[in-house]
Amino acid sequence: MNYTPHTQQEIDQMCKALGIGSPADLFSVVPGSLKIDGLRLPRGLTEMETMAHLSAIGAELQSRAPALSFVGGGAYEHFIPSVVPEILGRGEFYTAYTPYQPEVSQGTLQVIFEFQTMVCELTGMEVANASMYDGASALAEAVLMSVRLNGGKRVLMPRSVHPFHRQVVETYTRGIDLEIVDVPWSDSGALDVGQIESRLSDDVAAVVVQNPNFLGLLEPIDRIGALLKGRKTAFVASVNPISLGVLRPPGDFGADIVVGDGQPLGIPLSFGGPYVGFFATRDAHVRKMPGRIAGETVDHSGRRGFVLTLQTREQHIRREKATSNICTNQALCATAATVYLAALGPQGLREVGRLNWARSHRAAKALCGLPGVERAFSAPFFNEVAVTTPHKASVLLDRLRAKGIEGGLDLGRFYPDMDRSVLVCVTETKSEADIEKAVQAWKEVL
């Protein structure tokens, strides 16, 4: 949408109506101590100059971008079917906003309803809300909901939960007297259920499990679910939705709340956002859930229609009864996820999951055939694998970058004791030739 500025004549007319000499007079009420003295801004650009400037920046960034990237760590490069951007680019979807009036928002409400339905099918849960900001905020909201459910004072949070997500949880819960208890991983990299059991007590609001975890490893969620069965402690699972094409959903193992980031579902990386979070729970907990729910109904003529069934945020109900102040449903991103899942269908999602599994294992086997390279952990993994190397990970990755390959994540950034370990992500976008090229580059820089 182009920005059309006011003409000088229009500005003069508005100033005259307000009784001021110029727009600058509007800021005369601001105390001098709050004003920035000596602000030097460059001259304004025309639209043509601006487009040329941005094109030059884009070209420079593209020239510096690696030919191949094996970075994951919570945001993943996946193939996006052309139908996804085609649908999203249509005006009725691209410009849709909050569906306050159901009589004029049936399309938006239906998309939200379909998104919720697909999230329930993916996670094995009974009810889902109309999405969250991202996976991190969804996890934080799940922890807060757990406290509302049982009034606990502690949350067991494994070391293998995404470090950024953990930080968001800590930010959300600061000031409510909630202790985040660290749970270490075992030698295999997966959780030791005994470590969880030894820390359980009546004041534990939730046990959080990320599956696959930040290291790409699969957690024993079946045993964790069995351990928590019959307890008031909530079982919160954070999942990669692509993995659910090949793994049984957390709902099958007794999870109370399932969350995750929908970015892998047809949403481009986009320098880190915007993304969309998903949030699902049991029917029994629906009134403790944050956000809102779109529901299906019929009108007076018996025709199918959609409405906002539950809205548990401050904007709609009394502040003391609100579960959250989440003020968006990330509708456009949720639409992308919905179109992606509809385009693939169950069989397509299984195929994507199998490709991620097969190609990441193919790459791991090849890398571990190089001298001095071996897996950091022995637990099964999905599409990311942590490998240790003879060199500092930062040095190794710099050498790979010089060859046009972004080799992965330096785990030393998050865990100082793992500064020789690299987290390598391989999705369906990497061909056999890509893997061979990367392995050859590793061999040369080692």
N, C-alpha and C positions, 0 to 999 in steps of 0.2 A: 504494500500500500504506500503510495507516494505521500510525502509530507508537503502540503501546500501552505506556505506561510501567508500571513496577513500582509496586505499592501500597506504602504505608508498612509494612504488615505483612510483605510479602515482603522489603523492604529490611532491616528489623530482623532477620529470620530469617537472611539472608545474612551480615549483620554479626556476628551471634552465632556463626555457624559459623566465621567467619574470626577471631573473637576481637578485634574492633575495635568502637569505639563508634559510628562513623559512616563513610560512604564517604570523607569528607574525610581520615580517618586513613590511607587508602591512599597519599596523596600526601606523607606525612610524610618519606618517604625522599628526596624531591627536594630538592637543595640550595637554600637560600634565594636564592642568586644567580641561580638559574634561574627563580624564581617572579616573576610580575608583581604588583607591589604596587599596591593601589588600583584594581583592575579594577572598573569600574562597568558592570554589565549591566542592561538594562531588565527589568522583570518578565516572567515567562513568559506566553504567550498561550494561550488555549484554542483548540481546533481551529476553532471557529466564528469567533473573532476573527482567527485566522491566515488563514482563507479570505477573510474580508472585506478584510483588509489587502492580500493578494496581488491580489484582484480590483480594488481601487482602483489599485494600481500598474499592473496590466495596462491598465485603462481610460485612465490618464494616458499611458502609452506609446503606446497606440493613437491617442489624440487628437493626439499630437505627431508621429506617423508621416506621412511624405509620401504624398500620394494616388498619385503615380507615382514610381518609382525606376528610374534608368538606370545604377545602379552595378553593376559587375562586378568585374574585378580578381582573379579566382580563385574567387569564390563567386557563383553565378548563380541568378536566379529563373527557374525553368522550371515548366511545368504538370505537376502530379503526378496521374496517373489515380487515381480513387477506389479502384481495386482495390489499390493499394499500401498505404495506411494500413489498409484493411480486413484484408488478410492479415497485416500486421505486428502488428495489435492482437490477434490470436488468441493465446491463452495459450501454446500449444505453440511458437510462434515468439518471442513477447515475452519469455518467461522462460528460453529455451534458453541454456545456457552451454557452456563448453569441452567438446568431445566426447571425453573421455578414454576412455570405455568404448563402443566401437563398437556393442556388442550393444544398448545402450539409447539410442544417439544417431544412429540411421539417418537420421532426418529432417534433423537439423542437418548431418550429413555430406553428404547429398544436395544440400542447398542450397549448401554450400560447393563441392561438385563442379560443380554447374551454373554457379555464379558463375565459377569458374576457366575452365570451357569457354567461356563467353560472352566473358570477357576475352581469351582466345586468339583467338576469332573476330574480335573487334573490332580487335585490335592486329596481327593477322597473325603472331603468334608461336606457339611450339610448346608452351610450358608456362607456367602461371601459379600463383602461390601463393595461400594462403587469406587474402589481403588484408593491408593495412597500416593504420596509424593514419589517414593522410591523404596528399595528394599531396606535401607537403613532406618528410615522413619517408620516403616511398617513394623520392623522388629522392635523399635522403641515403644511404639503403641501397643504391641503385643505384651511387652513387659508391664506397662502401665495397666493394661487390662487384667493381667494376672493378679496384680495387687488388688484391683477392684473385686476380683472373684473371691479371693481368700484372705486378703488382709495381711499377707506375709511381709516380712521385713528384710528378706535376703533373696537374691537370685543367683543361681549357679550358672556361670557364664564360662564355657571352655576357652582356653587359650587359642584354640583353633577357629574361633569365630572371627570373621573378617575384622581386622583392627579398626577400620573406619566405622563399621557398623557398631562396634563396641563403644567407640567414642561418642557416637550419636546417642546410644542408649544412656551412657553416663551423663550426657548433657541434658537429655529429657528428664532424667530421674534425680538430677541434682536438686537438693532442697526438700525432698520428701522422705528423708531418713530411710533410704533403701541401700543396702550393702550389696555391691556386685562382687561375688566370690569367684576367684579365679580357679578353674579346674584344669590341671595339666593334661597333656596328651601322653599316651603310653609310648613305648619304644617303637611301636608300629605306626605311630602318628595318629591313630584313631583313639577315641576316648576309652579309658578303662572304666567300665561300669562300676567297679568296686570303689573308684575314686569318687564317683557321684554318690553312691550309697553311703559312704562314710561321712559325707557332708550333709546328708538329708536330715531334716528335722521339721517340726510342725510350723516353724516360722519361715520356711522356704516357699516363696510365692511361685517360683517357676524354675524349671530346668530348661535351658536354651540349648538347642543342638542345631548346628548348621550341617546340612547334608546335600551334596559333598561339602566338606569344610573348606576353609580358606586355602588349605594345602592341596585341594582336589581329591581328598581321601573320603571314602565312604565310612560313615559312622554306624555303629551297631544300634540303629534306632529300634529294632525289634526288641532287643534286650532292655533298652532304656524305657520303652513303652511298657514292657512287662513289669519293670521295677516300680514305675509310677502308678500302675493300675490300682485303683481303690484309694489312692492318696488324694488329699486336697491340693497338693502341689500341681500346678499346671505344666503340661508338657508342650513346649513351644518349639516348633521346627521351622527353620529357615532353609528354603530349598532353591535350587536352580531349576526352573521350569522345564528346560530341555532334557534334563536328566530323568524327568518323570515319563518320558517316552519309553524308557527301558527299565526304570526302577519302580517298585511298588510304592504308592503314595503314603505319606505319613499318617493319613487318616486310617489306613489299614492297621496301624500299630498303636492306635489310641491317642494320637496327638490331639490336644485341646485347641491349639491355634497353629495355623500354618501360614507363613508369610514368605515373601521373596520379592525379587526384582524382576519386572516383566521385560527388561531391556532385551534379553535374548530373543524375545518373541516379535521379531519384525521391526525393532526400533534401532536406528543407526547409533553408532557410538557418539557422534556429535560433540566431541570434546568433553564428554562427561554429563550430558543431559540436554534437555529434560528427559527423564525416564518415568516409569510408573511402577508403583508397588502394588502387590496383591495381598489380600488379607482374608483368610477364611477361618471359620470356627464351627462349633456345634450349635444346633438350634437352641439348646438350653442356655447358651451364653449370649444370645443375639442382642439382648438389651444392654449388655455391657460392652458391646463392640463399638469402636469409634467409626466415624464417617457416616455413611448413609446407604440405604438399600433401595434399589429400584425393584418394583414388584409388578407382576402381571395380573390383570383383572379383566372385567368386561364392563362395557357401558350399559345404559338402560335398554339398548337394543340388542344386547348380547354379543356385541362386537368386541374382539380382542383389543385391549388397550394396556397402557403402562403408566405407572405413577411412582412417585417417591413414597415408599411405604414407611420407612423409618429414617428419621433425621435426628441424630443424637448429638448435634453440635450446638454451641452457644447461640449461633445465629437463629436457631429455630426453637430452642427450649430454654428453660431457666438455667442460669449459669451453674448453679449447684447440682443440677441434674445432668449437665453435659458430660459426655465421656471424653471429648477431645475438641480442639479448635481447628481440626483439619478443614480447610476451607476450599478444597478443590477435589475433583475426582480425576484430574489429569486426563480429561475425556479424549483428547486427540491421540495420546499415547495408548490409552486403553483401547481405542478404536483400532489402532495399528495392531495391537496384540490379538484382538478379536478377529480381524481380517486374516492375519497370519495363521492362526489356529484353524479358522474355517477353510483356508486354502489348502493347508496340509492335511487336515483330518487326522484321525487316530493313527492310521497306517503311515502317513507321511511323517508325523512326529516320531514314531518308532524308528523310522528309517534315519532321520536326522540324529536321533540319540545313538543308534548303532554306528553311524559314521563317525560321530565324535569319539565314541569308545574305541573303535577299531583304529582310527588314524592316530589318536593320542598314544595308544599302546604300541603302534608301529614305530612312532617317533621315539618313545621311551626306550624301546628295545635297541634301536639303532644308536641312540646317544650313549646308552650304557655299554655299548660295544667299543666305545672309544677309551683309550688309556686314561685312567684316573677319574672317570666319570661313573657314578653309580647312583641308584635311587636313594634319596634321603630317608625314606620310610617304606615299609613293606606292605602296608594295608592296601586293599584294592582302591583304584582311583578311577575317575570318570574322564574328563577331558583336560585335566591339568595334572602335571607330575613335577614333584620337586626332586632335583638332582644336585648332588654335591660335585664339586670340581676341584682340581688341584690349585686353582687360582682364586683370588678374591672375585666374588661375583661381579662387583662393579667394574673391575679391570677387564674381565672376560666380556662383559656386555658392551663395553666401550669398543673393544676390538671387533666384535660382531657388527656393531653399529657402523664402523668404518667400512664394512663390506656390504652395507645396505640391508642388514638384517637386525630387527629388534628382537633379541633372543629370548626375552622373558622378563620376569620381575626379580630384582635383587631382594631376596628374603631378609638380608641383613638390615634393610630399611625398617623392617617391622620386628624382627627378632635378632638382636645383636649377636647371639650365639650361632646364627646361621648365615654369617657373612660370606661363606663359600658355597652357598646354595642358591639355585635359580629355579623359579617356578615357571615352567614352560607350558603354554596352552596351545592345544591343537584342536581346531574345530573342523567341521565339514568343508570349510572354505580352503583348506590346505590340501593340495593334491599330492600324489606320490612324488612328483617332480619337485614340489616345494619342500617336502620333507628331506629328500635327498640333497637338495641344494643347501638347506640349513645344516644338515649333518656334516656335509663336506666343509662348510664354513667353520663349524665347531672344530673339526679335525685340524684345520689350518691354524686357527688362533690358539689352540691348545699346545 
